[in-house]
């Protein structure tokens, strides 16, 4: 059974039981969806996929809103863009532009907020110029996140899906300065967990616990501004039950979990006693 609804004036037919986000994606309309992995259930944490639905109060998250026959959905009205823009400003303030370079070490937040380019809603980028809209929004990602003044620049930092969303809403920098984040976990021989590039969307924890591997090595620890991604008892990743399956790496939308440029340890270092015991328990 299928239902038909309208997305930005276009009639879209989708299977019954699908979400509003499924309808938006089926219409080939770009909308930010930072905490929604295509292969996983919706989390509803990032609030960046907000839409406006005719006859419904507020701006619901499209990922967790069931689609209904006859719905009229808008993603680019002035009101919904304004709300999503504020959400993205807050989200962008969670990351430090230095982290986009993959540099390992202490990073200090900027002493003052950065200016924002533009304040009102802007039209979506023109389809001219070739490539998908996401490719145009994300860019090549080869620019260095630094300026002549020595202060890191959000305009050239590449936080992948977050950068795409920010550019779609004409955001160059957050309204607020970022806070100091936890030290980078560099213990794994394959990848790092850099909280200074993390937006706490929860996709990595969901993938680790509910994905194909069902490992459960990482989860959200703490609460509020002290929330972070970590392991049981807050141990280094290499001392956890992590099997280096790469699920968390593949679903991270910002690059907070990223591969090392050069393995800090030989591949034999992954064959620790704990990983051997973990493989035996699953055999």
C-alpha positions as CSV (number, residue, x, y, z in Angstrom):
1,X,0.0,0.0,0.0
2,X,1.2,3.5,-0.9
3,X,0.3,7.0,0.1
4,X,0.8,10.3,-1.7
5,X,1.8,13.6,-0.1
6,X,3.1,16.9,-1.3
7,X,6.7,18.1,-0.7
8,X,7.5,21.7,-1.7
9,X,4.7,21.5,-4.3
10,X,5.6,18.2,-5.8
11,X,3.5,15.0,-5.4
12,X,5.5,12.2,-3.9
13,X,4.3,8.6,-3.5
14,X,5.9,6.5,-0.8
15,X,5.1,3.2,1.0
16,X,2.6,3.4,3.8
17,X,4.5,3.5,7.1
18,X,7.4,5.7,5.8
19,X,8.4,8.9,7.5
20,X,8.1,12.5,6.3
21,X,11.9,12.4,5.9
22,X,11.6,9.4,3.6
23,X,9.2,11.5,1.5
24,X,11.6,14.5,1.4
25,X,14.5,12.3,0.4
26,X,12.3,10.6,-2.3
27,X,11.6,14.1,-3.7
28,X,15.4,14.7,-4.1
29,X,15.1,17.7,-1.9
30,X,18.1,18.5,0.3
31,X,17.5,18.6,4.0
32,X,20.0,18.3,6.8
33,X,19.7,15.0,8.7
34,X,22.7,14.8,10.9
35,X,21.6,12.1,13.3
36,X,19.7,9.9,10.9
37,X,21.7,7.0,9.3
38,X,19.9,5.6,6.2
39,X,20.2,2.1,7.6
40,X,19.2,2.7,11.2
41,X,16.1,3.8,13.1
42,X,15.6,7.5,13.7
43,X,17.2,9.0,16.8
44,X,15.7,12.5,16.6
45,X,18.5,14.1,18.5
46,X,19.9,16.7,16.1
47,X,16.6,18.5,15.2
48,X,18.1,19.6,11.9
49,X,15.5,17.9,9.7
50,X,12.7,20.1,10.9
51,X,9.9,20.8,8.4
52,X,6.6,22.7,8.2
53,X,3.4,20.7,7.8
54,X,0.2,22.3,6.8
55,X,-2.4,22.2,9.6
56,X,0.1,21.0,12.2
57,X,1.5,23.2,14.9
58,X,5.2,23.7,15.3
59,X,8.1,22.4,13.2
60,X,8.3,18.6,13.7
61,X,11.4,16.5,13.1
62,X,10.7,14.8,9.7
63,X,12.7,11.7,10.6
64,X,10.4,10.7,13.4
65,X,7.1,12.0,12.0
66,X,5.0,9.4,10.2
67,X,3.9,10.4,6.7
68,X,0.2,10.5,6.1
69,X,-1.8,10.5,2.9
70,X,-2.5,14.1,1.7
71,X,0.1,15.8,3.9
72,X,1.5,19.1,2.6
73,X,5.1,19.4,3.6
74,X,7.4,22.4,3.2
75,X,11.1,22.4,3.8
76,X,12.1,25.9,2.6
77,X,9.7,28.4,4.1
78,X,11.1,31.4,5.8
79,X,10.0,30.2,9.2
80,X,11.3,26.7,9.1
81,X,14.7,27.8,7.6
82,X,15.0,30.3,10.5
83,X,14.4,27.6,13.1
84,X,16.8,25.2,11.4
85,X,19.4,27.9,11.1
86,X,19.3,28.6,14.9
87,X,19.6,24.8,15.5
88,X,22.6,24.6,13.2
89,X,24.2,27.7,14.9
90,X,24.1,25.8,18.2
91,X,25.3,22.6,16.6
92,X,28.2,24.4,14.8
93,X,29.2,25.9,18.1
94,X,29.9,22.4,19.4
95,X,32.9,21.8,17.1
96,X,36.3,23.5,16.9
97,X,37.5,24.3,13.4
98,X,41.0,23.0,14.3
99,X,39.5,19.5,14.6
100,X,38.6,19.4,10.8
101,X,42.3,19.1,10.0
102,X,42.6,15.9,12.0
103,X,45.4,17.4,14.1
104,X,45.9,15.6,17.4
105,X,46.6,17.7,20.4
106,X,45.2,20.3,22.7
107,X,43.0,22.9,21.0
108,X,41.7,26.0,22.7
109,X,38.4,27.7,21.9
110,X,38.3,31.1,20.3
111,X,38.1,33.9,22.9
112,X,35.2,35.6,21.1
113,X,32.2,34.7,18.9
114,X,32.7,34.7,15.2
115,X,30.6,36.8,12.9
116,X,27.9,35.2,10.8
117,X,27.5,35.8,7.1
118,X,23.9,36.9,6.5
119,X,21.0,36.8,8.8
120,X,17.9,36.1,6.8
121,X,16.9,32.9,4.9
122,X,18.5,32.5,1.5
123,X,17.4,30.5,-1.5
124,X,18.8,27.0,-2.1
125,X,21.9,26.8,-4.3
126,X,21.2,26.7,-8.0
127,X,21.5,23.4,-9.7
128,X,23.8,24.9,-12.3
129,X,27.4,23.9,-12.2
130,X,27.0,20.1,-12.3
131,X,27.2,17.5,-9.5
132,X,24.7,16.8,-6.8
133,X,23.6,19.5,-4.4
134,X,25.3,17.8,-1.6
135,X,28.6,17.7,-3.5
136,X,28.3,21.5,-4.1
137,X,27.4,22.1,-0.5
138,X,30.2,20.0,1.0
139,X,32.9,21.1,-1.5
140,X,36.2,19.4,-2.1
141,X,37.2,19.5,1.6
142,X,40.8,20.2,0.7
143,X,41.0,23.6,2.3
144,X,43.0,24.1,5.4
145,X,41.1,25.3,8.5
146,X,43.3,28.3,9.2
147,X,43.5,32.0,8.4
148,X,46.3,34.5,8.1
149,X,45.6,35.7,11.7
150,X,46.3,32.2,13.0
151,X,42.7,31.8,14.1
152,X,40.9,28.8,12.7
153,X,38.2,29.5,10.1
154,X,34.9,27.6,10.0
155,X,34.4,28.7,6.4
156,X,37.2,26.4,5.2
157,X,36.9,23.7,7.8
158,X,35.3,20.5,6.5
159,X,32.9,18.8,8.9
160,X,31.2,16.8,6.2
161,X,27.5,16.7,6.6
162,X,27.5,19.5,9.2
163,X,29.4,21.7,6.7
164,X,26.9,20.9,4.0
165,X,24.0,21.8,6.3
166,X,25.7,25.1,7.4
167,X,26.4,26.1,3.8
168,X,22.8,25.4,2.8
169,X,21.7,27.8,5.4
170,X,24.4,30.4,4.6
171,X,26.2,29.9,7.9
172,X,29.9,30.5,7.9
173,X,30.5,30.5,11.7
174,X,28.5,30.0,14.9
175,X,27.2,32.9,16.9
176,X,28.9,31.5,20.0
177,X,32.5,30.4,20.8
178,X,33.0,26.7,21.2
179,X,33.7,25.2,24.6
180,X,36.8,23.2,25.5
181,X,36.2,19.5,24.8
182,X,37.6,16.3,26.2
183,X,41.1,15.0,25.1
184,X,41.2,13.1,21.9
185,X,41.2,9.3,22.3
186,X,44.1,8.2,20.1
187,X,44.5,4.7,21.7
188,X,43.1,2.8,18.8
189,X,45.6,1.7,16.2
190,X,43.2,2.5,13.4
191,X,41.1,5.6,14.2
192,X,40.8,8.5,16.7
193,X,37.7,9.7,18.6
194,X,37.9,13.5,18.6
195,X,35.2,15.1,20.7
196,X,36.2,18.6,19.5
197,X,34.5,17.6,16.2
198,X,31.6,15.7,17.8
199,X,28.0,17.0,17.8
200,X,26.6,14.3,20.0
201,X,24.2,13.0,17.4
202,X,24.5,9.4,18.8
203,X,24.9,7.7,15.4
204,X,28.2,6.0,16.4
205,X,26.7,4.7,19.6
206,X,23.6,3.5,17.8
207,X,25.7,1.8,15.1
208,X,28.0,0.1,17.7
209,X,25.1,-1.2,19.8
210,X,22.3,-1.9,17.2
211,X,24.2,-2.2,13.9
212,X,25.4,-5.3,12.1
213,X,28.0,-6.2,14.7
214,X,26.1,-5.6,18.0
215,X,29.4,-4.8,19.8
216,X,28.4,-2.2,22.4
217,X,31.9,-0.8,22.9
218,X,30.9,2.9,23.0
219,X,27.9,4.9,24.3
220,X,26.9,8.3,25.3
221,X,28.5,9.1,28.8
222,X,27.5,11.9,31.1
223,X,24.8,14.5,30.5
224,X,24.3,18.1,29.5
225,X,27.5,19.9,28.5
226,X,29.5,17.0,30.0
227,X,28.1,14.5,27.6
228,X,30.6,12.6,25.5
229,X,31.2,9.5,23.6
230,X,33.2,6.9,25.5
231,X,33.6,3.3,26.6
232,X,32.5,1.5,29.7
233,X,34.2,3.0,32.8
234,X,35.6,5.7,30.5
235,X,38.6,3.6,29.5
236,X,40.7,4.2,26.3
237,X,39.0,2.6,23.3
238,X,41.9,0.1,22.9
239,X,41.1,-1.3,26.4
240,X,37.4,-1.8,25.6
241,X,35.6,-4.6,23.8
242,X,36.0,-2.7,20.5
243,X,36.8,-5.0,17.6
244,X,37.7,-2.2,15.2
245,X,34.8,-3.2,12.9
246,X,34.6,0.4,11.6
247,X,30.8,0.8,12.0
248,X,31.2,4.0,14.1
249,X,33.7,5.3,11.6
250,X,31.3,4.8,8.7
251,X,28.3,6.5,10.3
252,X,30.0,9.6,11.9
253,X,28.6,12.7,10.1
254,X,31.3,15.1,11.0
255,X,34.6,13.2,10.9
256,X,34.9,13.2,14.7
257,X,35.8,9.5,14.4
258,X,38.4,9.4,11.7
259,X,41.2,7.1,10.5
260,X,44.7,7.8,11.4
261,X,46.9,9.2,8.6
262,X,49.5,6.6,9.6
263,X,48.8,3.8,12.0
264,X,50.2,4.6,15.3
265,X,50.8,0.9,16.0
266,X,51.4,-2.1,13.7
267,X,48.4,-4.2,12.7
268,X,49.5,-6.8,15.1
269,X,48.7,-4.4,17.9
270,X,45.0,-4.9,17.2
271,X,45.3,-8.6,18.2
272,X,45.2,-7.8,21.9
273,X,44.2,-10.3,24.5
274,X,40.8,-8.5,24.9
275,X,40.0,-8.7,21.2
276,X,41.0,-12.4,21.1
277,X,38.7,-13.1,24.0
278,X,35.9,-11.0,22.4
279,X,36.2,-13.0,19.2
280,X,36.2,-16.3,21.1
281,X,33.0,-15.2,23.0
282,X,31.3,-14.6,19.7
283,X,32.5,-17.7,17.9
